[in-house]
Amino acid sequence: MSTLEQLAAQAGLKDTTLLQCVRTDLPPVGQIADLKQRYPAAFPAPFDARTATKADYEARLKEMGYRRRSPM
């Protein structure tokens, strides 16, 4: 797996065929940023806590390792 493919997987690229149309004059990080700008629907939407359900919000907190302390 190439560096570009690894970065695309980390960024959550849904359709790997888009890797065929990357700009070759950019480094791999720039290529992924360019793809995100040109094809935003090909990547997962960023998490928005304001519009997420309570369950999604709690799951995201758990992913980040956040533990709520109960009041004394």
C-alpha positions in Angstrom: 0.0 0.0 0.0 1.5 3.3 -1.0 1.7 6.4 1.1 -1.1 8.0 -0.9 -3.4 5.0 -0.3 -2.6 5.0 3.4 -3.4 8.7 3.7 -6.6 8.3 1.7 -7.7 5.4 4.1 -6.9 7.5 7.1 -8.9 10.4 5.7 -11.8 8.0 5.1 -11.9 8.2 1.3 -14.9 6.1 0.2 -14.1 5.7 -3.5 -10.5 4.7 -4.1 -10.9 5.2 -7.9 -10.5 8.9 -7.3 -6.8 8.3 -6.5 -6.3 7.9 -10.3 -7.2 11.6 -10.9 -4.9 13.2 -8.2 -2.7 16.1 -9.1 0.9 14.8 -9.6 2.5 18.1 -8.9 1.5 17.9 -5.2 2.9 15.8 -2.3 0.6 13.0 -1.0 -0.8 15.2 1.8 -1.6 17.9 -0.7 -3.2 15.4 -3.1 -5.6 14.3 -0.3 -6.4 17.9 0.6 -7.0 18.7 -3.1 -9.3 15.7 -3.4 -11.2 16.8 -0.2 -11.7 20.2 -1.8 -12.8 18.9 -5.2 -14.9 15.9 -4.0 -16.1 16.6 -0.5 -18.9 13.9 -0.8 -16.2 11.2 -1.2 -15.1 11.7 2.4 -17.1 11.3 5.6 -18.7 14.5 6.9 -16.9 16.0 10.0 -18.6 15.2 13.3 -21.0 18.0 14.5 -21.9 17.7 18.1 -24.7 20.3 17.7 -26.7 18.2 15.3 -25.7 14.7 16.5 -28.0 12.5 18.5 -27.2 12.1 22.2 -26.2 8.5 21.5 -23.8 9.5 18.8 -22.4 12.3 21.0 -21.9 9.8 23.9 -20.2 7.3 21.6 -17.8 10.0 20.3 -16.9 11.0 23.8 -16.3 7.3 24.7 -14.0 7.0 21.5 -12.0 10.0 22.7 -11.6 8.4 26.2 -13.6 11.1 28.0 -15.2 10.0 31.2 -17.8 12.1 33.0 -17.3 12.5 36.7 -20.4 12.2 38.8 -21.1 15.0 41.1 -20.3 14.4 44.7 
